[in-house]
Amino acid sequence: MRWLALGGMWIGPLLFNARQLTNKDFLGIDTMQDYCLIYPMFTMVLLTFVILILMFRTRTRSVASGAVKASYYKTYQGDAEPEAAQKLTRHFSNLFEAPTLYYVACLAGLTMHVNDLAFLILAWAYVLARVIHAYIHLGKNKIYPRIYAYFSSWLILLAMWAYLALRAGVVI
């Protein structure tokens, strides 16, 4: 899981130097630059590509070692796919489920000009929860820590949407 540790080396400075990405509005309240949500969104895209590359490498090795026939990947029928490849396949698929709501929330934040540090922190917290979930799922796959990380990401996503709804004047 070196890819997660290496990713943390460049995510950390962005997350902890968020102060540099902010300005003061006319009331002296911190606001972020309009483009700052691109950083956590880009990090989610990178996570998706890392999982894609790992999945491809694992599938290639499975075929090369004879654990599964290449023809399996034509229709996904026949031999059982090795567990490591199954986990990566499922995880990759998961990255096109809940994170789509995350991307839409971030895009809504960008179009609504939500320039709050709180929303940026929620966006980064979501990414962090998904990275932790990936680390657990693709590592030892301990079920309870994995559930907590996954559920935390959903709570953060709900908080992002509630924040947007409040900003739009929707009564919750």
ZAZALO-979816 format. One line per 5 residues: their letters; for each residue y, z, x of N, C-alpha, C. Coordinates in steps of 0.001 Angstrom, whole numbers, plus 524288, in hexadecimal, padded with zeros to 5 digits. Example, Ala and Ser with C-alpha at 12.3 -4.5 7.8 and 13.67 -1.06 7.14 Angstrom:
REM ZAZALO-979816
AS = 7E9C6:81E78:83386:7EE6C:81E78:8300C:7F31C:81E78:83390  7F736:81BA8:83232:7FBDC:81BE4:83566:8001E:81EBE:83264
END
This chain:
REM ZAZALO-979816
MRWLA = 7FB57:80000:80332:80000:80000:80000:804F2:80000:80364  80498:7FD83:807F7:8091D:7FD38:80B69:80DA7:7FA61:808DF  80C88:7F6BC:80561:810B6:7F3AE:802DD:81450:7F721:7FFB1  81236:7FB63:7FD66:8158E:7FEF6:7FA76:81909:8021B:7FE1C  816D6:803CF:8027F:819ED:806CF:80640:81E40:8036D:80895
LGGMW = 81CF2:7FE8F:809CD:820E7:7FB0D:80BF5:82526:7F9ED:807F5  82396:7F964:8030D:82769:7F879:7FEEF:82B25:7FD09:7FE60  8292B:801C3:7FF02:82C6F:80667:7FE8F:830A0:806AE:802BD  82FAA:80414:8072D:8337D:80436:80B67:8387B:8015D:809E9  83828:7FD6B:8068E:83CF2:7FAAE:8050B:83EB7:7FC20:7FF96
IGPLL = 83B49:7FE43:7FC5F:83CE5:80005:7F72E:84013:8050A:7F7A2  83E4E:8087C:7FB0B:840EB:80D89:7FBB1:846BC:80D1E:7FCC3  84853:80A0E:800A9:84DF3:80998:801AF:85107:8076D:7FD11  84EC9:803BC:7FA3D:85181:801AF:7F59F:8521D:805E1:7F178  84E06:808F4:7F0C7:84E1F:80CF8:7ECC8:851DF:81157:7EE3D
FNARQ = 851C1:81312:7F311:854EA:81783:7F49C:85A77:8160D:7F63B  85B84:81119:7F708:860CC:80F62:7F839:8635D:80CE8:7F37D  86190:80E64:7EEE1:863C4:80C35:7EA09:86995:80D6A:7E9AF  86B52:8117F:7EC4C:870D7:812EE:7EC30:8743A:80E7B:7EE4C  8722B:80B9F:7F231:87516:8073C:7F45C:8759D:802CF:7F074
LTNKD = 87238:802A5:7EC9E:87243:7FE6B:7E8CF:875A1:7FFC0:7E414  8785B:8042E:7E448:87B5A:805DC:7DFC3:88134:805A1:7E0D3  8841D:80583:7DCA4:889CF:805CC:7DCC3:88B6A:80A03:7D8F2  8905E:80B73:7D918:8927B:80F12:7D534:8955E:80BDB:7D122  89474:80D1F:7CC2E:8977C:80A6B:7C82D:89CBB:80D29:7C789
FLGID = 89FD5:80B8F:7C3BF:8A515:80DAF:7C333:8A525:8137F:7C1E3  8A0B6:815A4:7C00F:8A064:81B42:7BF00:89E08:81E4A:7C392  89CAB:81B82:7C7B9:89A50:81E1C:7CC3C:89471:81EC8:7CBBB  89209:81C40:7C7DF:88C68:81CA0:7C70B:889BF:81858:7CA37  88553:819B6:7CCA9:8827D:815DF:7CFC5:8806C:8117F:7CC53
TMQDY = 8813E:80CB9:7CE03:87EF0:80828:7CB7F:87C79:804E2:7CFBF  8785B:80213:7CE6F:875CC:7FED4:7D261:877C4:7F942:7D1F5  876D6:7F659:7D60F:8781E:7F0D1:7D5F6:87499:7EE2E:7D1EE  87678:7EA0E:7CF8B:87362:7E751:7CB90:86E17:7E572:7CD93  86DCE:7E402:7D26E:86911:7E1A4:7D48B:8650A:7E598:7D67A
CLIYP = 86622:7EA99:7D676:862AD:7EE7B:7D8D8:85D48:7EECD:7D653  85CCC:7ED60:7D16E:857AE:7ED88:7CEE2:853FD:7E963:7D110  8561C:7E5A6:7D3DA:852C9:7E1A2:7D632:84F1A:7E40D:7DA3F  850DE:7E80B:7DD13:84D9A:7EA62:7E127:84894:7ECC6:7DF02  848C6:7F02F:7DB15:843CD:7F22B:7D90D:8408F:7EDEA:7D665
MFTMV = 84319:7EA29:7D3E0:84026:7E5E4:7D178:83D5A:7E2B3:7D5AE  84010:7E18F:7D9EF:83DB6:7DE9C:7DE32:83927:7E1A4:7E096  839AA:7E6C0:7E0E2:83576:7E9F5:7E2FE:830A0:7E9AA:7DF80  83159:7E992:7DA5A:82CEC:7E8ED:7D6CA:82A62:7E394:7D790  82D8F:7DF92:7D866:82B70:7DA5C:7D96A:82849:7DA6D:7DE7D
LLTFV = 82A57:7DD0C:7E27A:82775:7DD71:7E76B:82250:7E04F:7E6B5  82256:7E485:7E3A4:81D76:7E759:7E28F:81989:7E3AA:7E001  81B4E:7E08B:7DC5A:817DA:7DCD6:7D9B9:81598:7D8E8:7DD97  818D7:7D6F1:7E12D:816EF:7D336:7E50E:81338:7D5BF:7E8F2  8142B:7DAA2:7EA5C:8109A:7DD60:7EDE3:80B41:7DDE6:7EB57
ILILM = 80B2F:7DF5F:7E651:80638:7DFDF:7E386:8038F:7DA8D:7E31D  8068D:7D66B:7E222:80467:7D120:7E1E0:801CC:7CFA3:7E70A  8046A:7D0B1:7EB57:80241:7CF5F:7F080:7FD50:7D286:7F190  7FD6D:7D796:7F04F:7F8C1:7DADB:7F109:7F443:7D8E5:7EDA0  7F576:7D75F:7E8CC:7F172:7D562:7E545:7EF14:7D056:7E770
FRTRT = 7F25B:7CCDB:7E94A:7F078:7C7F0:7EB7C:7ECFC:7C8EE:7F03F  7EEC2:7CC61:7F3BE:7EBAA:7CD9C:7F86E:7E66C:7D00B:7F701  7E673:7D395:7F326:7E19D:7D628:7F193:7DDE0:7D242:7EF12  7DFED:7CECC:7EBD5:7DC93:7CAD2:7E960:7DA53:7C725:7ED7A  7DD91:7C590:7F137:7DBBE:7C210:7F557:7D76C:7C49F:7F883
RSVAS = 7D81E:7C97D:7F9D1:7D41C:7CC58:7FCCF:7CF22:7CD0D:7F9A0  7CFC1:7CDF8:7F47F:7CB29:7CE92:7F126:7C7EF:7C993:7F0FC  7CA84:7C521:7F0B4:7C7C7:7C01F:7F0AA:7C55E:7BF1C:7F607  7C84D:7C028:7FA2F:7C65F:7BF37:7FF80:7C1A2:7C295:800C9  7C18E:7C768:7FEC2:7BD25:7CAE9:7FFE7:7B879:7C9EE:7FC5A
GAVKA = 7B934:7C6A3:7F864:7B4E8:7C585:7F4CD:7B466:7C96C:7F060  7B824:7CCFE:7EFE7:7B7EE:7D0EC:7EBBA:7B8AC:7CE73:7E65C  7BB69:7CA0E:7E643:7BC3F:7C72D:7E164:7BCA3:7C163:7E2C3  7BAD2:7BE1F:7DF2C:7BB2F:7B87A:7E009:7C0B2:7B69B:7DEB4  7C27F:7B2B6:7E188:7C7B1:7B08B:7E089:7C81A:7AE72:7DB01
SYYKT = 7C3D0:7AC9A:7D8E0:7C3DA:7AA76:7D396:7C520:7AEA5:7CF80  7C465:7B38C:7D0E5:7C5B9:7B7C7:7CD42:7CB77:7B769:7CB9C  7CED0:7B607:7CF2A:7D472:7B5F5:7CE21:7D633:7B13B:7CAEB  7D297:7ADA0:7C9CD:7D3F0:7A94A:7C64C:7D461:7AB2C:7C0AB  7D084:7AE33:7BEF7:7D05E:7AFF2:7B97D:7CFFF:7B5DC:7B8F3
YQGDA = 7CFA6:7B899:7BD53:7CEFC:7BE48:7BD61:7CA16:7BFEC:7BA5F  7C607:7BCD6:7BB0F:7C0F7:7BE0D:7B8B6:7BCCD:7BD84:7BCDE  7B89B:7C040:7BC0E:7B449:7C00B:7BFC2:7B3E9:7C526:7C2BA  7B3E5:7C4C5:7C7E5:7B37E:7C96C:7CB32:7B7DA:7CD46:7C9EF  7B6C1:7D232:7CADC:7BACE:7D636:7CA44:7BE50:7D620:7CF15
EPEAA = 7C353:7D674:7CE24:7C717:7D6A5:7D269:7C6B2:7DC02:7D50A  7C723:7DC52:7DA39:7C6F7:7E167:7DCE1:7CB41:7E511:7DAD8  7CA40:7EA23:7DB18:7CDE3:7EE06:7D8ED:7D356:7EDA4:7DB43  7D3AC:7ECF0:7E059:7D8D5:7EC9B:7E2DE:7DBFB:7E80B:7E0AE  7D972:7E3AB:7DFE3:7DC21:7DF1C:7DDB9:7DD82:7E00E:7D7FC
QKLTR = 7DA17:7E2AD:7D51D:7DB33:7E3E5:7CF9E:7E008:7E757:7CF1E  7E062:7EB5A:7D282:7E4EF:7EED9:7D249:7E9F9:7EBE8:7D358  7E9EF:7E8A1:7D74D:7EEA4:7E5A3:7D89A:7F00E:7E1CF:7D43F  7EC13:7DF56:7D1F4:7ED06:7DBB2:7CDAE:7EF75:7DE8A:7C90E  7ED47:7E300:7C7BA:7EF53:7E608:7C34E:7F4DB:7E7FE:7C481
HFSNL = 7F5AF:7E9C0:7C94B:7FADB:7EBBC:7CAAE:7FEEB:7E756:7CA89  7FD6B:7E2CD:7CC7F:800F3:7DE56:7CC5C:80250:7DCFB:7C6BA  7FE75:7DD11:7C35D:7FF65:7DC03:7BDCF:8030A:7E01A:7BB73  80254:7E507:7BCED:805B4:7E93E:7BAFC:80B67:7E85D:7BC6D  80C66:7E5D8:7C0D1:811C2:7E4EE:7C28D:81499:7E0D2:7BF43
FEAPT = 811CB:7DE87:7BB86:8143E:7DADD:7B7E1:81455:7DD0E:7B256  81354:7E21A:7B1E5:81371:7E4A3:7ACCD:81867:7E7F6:7AC5D  81813:7ECED:7AD8C:81CA0:7F06C:7AD0A:8214B:7EEC3:7B060  8207E:7ECEC:7B528:82514:7EB63:7B839:82865:7E714:7B5C1  82638:7E406:7B237:82983:7E021:7AFA1:82DC3:7E2D4:7AC71
LYYVA = 82C76:7E745:7AA07:83072:7EA4D:7A73C:83477:7EC85:7AB0B  832BE:7EDC3:7AFBE:83645:7EFA6:7B3D1:83A21:7EB5A:7B56F  83813:7E6A9:7B661:83B80:7E25D:7B7E5:83F78:7E130:7B39B  83DB6:7E150:7AEBA:84148:7E048:7AA63:8456F:7E48F:7AA11  843E2:7E974:7AAE5:847B3:7EDC0:7AAD1:84BC1:7ED03:7AF21
CLAGL = 849EE:7EB97:7B3C6:84DA3:7EAB8:7B814:85136:7E61F:7B6F2  84F0A:7E1E8:7B4E0:8524F:7DD64:7B38C:8562C:7DEC5:7AF3C  85476:7E1E4:7AB74:8580A:7E3AA:7A759:85C5B:7E6FA:7A9C3  85AEE:7EA58:7AD73:85ED5:7ED88:7B027:862C7:7EA33:7B311  860D8:7E60E:7B590:8645D:7E282:7B85C:86806:7DFBE:7B493
TMHVN = 865F1:7DDC5:7B03E:86944:7DAD9:7AC99:86CFC:7DE62:7A999  86B70:7E352:7A8D4:86EDB:7E710:7A625:872B0:7E9A4:7A9EB  87253:7E84E:7AEE5:8759D:7EA9B:7B2FC:87512:7F090:7B302  87036:7F252:7B2DD:86F1E:7F7ED:7B34B:86FC1:7F946:7B90D  87431:7FB66:7BA58:87596:7FC7F:7BFC5:87537:80249:7C0FC
DLAFL = 870E5:804A0:7BF93:8703A:80A3D:7C05E:86C25:80B45:7C48E  86D44:80F0E:7C7D2:86988:810A6:7CBD4:86499:812CD:7C94B  8651D:8154A:7C4BD:86092:81778:7C202:85CA3:81330:7C0AB  85E86:80EB8:7BEDD:85AFE:80A6D:7BD79:85860:80830:7C258  85B46:807E0:7C69D:85902:80607:7CB87:854BB:809BC:7CD69
ILAWA = 855AA:80EBB:7CCDF:851B6:81296:7CE72:84CDA:81212:7CB07  84D93:8114A:7C5EF:84912:81067:7C276:84610:80B86:7C417  848E2:80761:7C575:84653:80286:7C717:84310:80363:7CC04  8454B:80634:7CFD8:84255:8075B:7D49C:83DD5:80B1F:7D38C  83E97:80ED5:7D011:83A6D:8128F:7CEC2:835C6:80FAB:7CC65
YVLAR = 836DE:80BC7:7C923:832A4:808A9:7C6DB:82F92:805E4:7CB2A  8325B:80375:7CEBC:82FBF:800B7:7D30E:82C76:8048B:7D637  82EA4:8090B:7D763:82BC5:80CFC:7DA59:826D3:80EA6:7D777  82738:80F88:7D25F:822A3:8110B:7CF48:81E7D:80CC2:7CF70  82021:807D1:7CF3A:81C55:80384:7CF64:819E0:802EF:7D4CE
VIHAY = 81CE9:803F6:7D8E7:81ABC:803C1:7DE34:816C1:8082A:7DEE5  81810:80CCA:7DD04:81466:8112E:7DD4D:80F82:80FEC:7DA2A  8102D:80DB7:7D58F:80BB1:80C30:7D256:80840:80844:7D541  80AA6:80469:7D7BF:807A7:8008B:7DAB5:804B2:80317:7DF38  80750:8069B:7E1F3:804D6:8094F:7E659:80007:80C5E:7E48F
IHLGK = 80096:80F23:7E036:7FC34:8123A:7DE30:7F7E5:80EA4:7DC24  7F951:80AD8:7D8F9:7F574:80768:7D686:7F257:8044D:7DA85  7F500:8024E:7DE74:7F261:7FF07:7E24E:7F02A:80227:7E6D9  7F147:8072F:7E6EF:7EF2B:80A9E:7EAFB:7EA65:80D81:7E8F8  7EAC5:8129B:7E8B5:7E660:815DB:7E6FC:7E584:815A2:7E11D
NKIYP = 7E95A:813C6:7DE30:7E90A:812FE:7D88C:7E7A4:81806:7D5A0  7EA22:81C43:7D71A:7E961:8213A:7D44F:7EC19:820B9:7CF10  7E933:821C3:7CAEE:7EAFF:82072:7C5B1:7EFC9:82395:7C3F3  7EFDC:828C3:7C4C2:7F448:82BD7:7C2C2:7F969:82AB0:7C593  7F984:82A74:7CABE:7FE7B:828EB:7CD42:80039:82372:7CB99
RIYAY = 7FC68:82007:7CAD7:7FDAE:81AB4:7C92E:8000C:81AB0:7C3B6  7FDD6:81DC5:7C02D:7FFEC:81E2C:7BADA:80576:82056:7BB00  80662:82458:7BE2B:80BA1:826A2:7BE89:80F9A:822A9:7C089  80E25:81FBA:7C47F:811BB:81BC6:7C69C:812C8:8178B:7C288  80EB4:815DB:7BFE9:80F44:811C3:7BBF9:8128A:813AE:7B75E
FSSWL = 8115A:81850:7B579:81442:81A77:7B10E:819F3:81B81:7B28F  81AD2:81D42:7B756:82030:81E1A:7B937:82348:8190B:7B914  820CC:814C9:7BA9F:8238F:80FC4:7BA8C:8250A:80E4C:7B4F9  821B3:80F7C:7B135:822F9:80E60:7ABBA:82773:811D1:7A9D0  8277E:816BF:7AB66:82BCC:81A2F:7A9D4:830FA:81854:7AC25
ILLAM = 830D4:816B0:7B104:83591:814AD:7B388:83765:80FC0:7B0C4  833B7:80C5A:7AF63:8350B:8078C:7AC98:83776:808CD:7A746  8354C:80C9C:7A497:83779:80E47:79F93:83CFF:81068:7A051  83DCC:81368:7A47C:84306:81581:7A59F:846E1:81119:7A6BA  8452B:80D14:7A974:84896:8089B:7AA8A:84A39:805F5:7A56D
WAYLA = 84681:80524:7A1FD:847B4:80296:79D06:84B0C:8060D:79984  84A15:80B20:79996:84D58:80EBB:79685:852EE:80EA9:7989E  85379:80E87:79DB9:8589C:80E44:7A036:85B80:80957:79E87  858B8:804F0:79E98:85B18:80001:79CEE:85C9C:80030:79727  85933:80270:793F5:85A52:802CD:78E5C:85F25:8062A:78D60
LRAGV = 85F92:80A78:79037:86431:80DD1:78FA5:8691A:80AF9:79163  868BD:80819:795A6:86D31:80520:79788:86EDB:800E2:793B4  86B0D:7FED1:790D2:86C32:7FABB:78D00:86E08:7FCF7:787D5  86DEA:80225:78760:86FC5:804A8:78293:86B8A:80563:77E79  866A7:8048A:77FE1:86265:80560:77C35:86177:80B37:77BAB
VI = 8610F:80D19:77701:86013:812A3:77612:85A41:81391:77676  858CB:81724:779E9:8533C:81853:77AA8:851DA:81D36:777AE
END
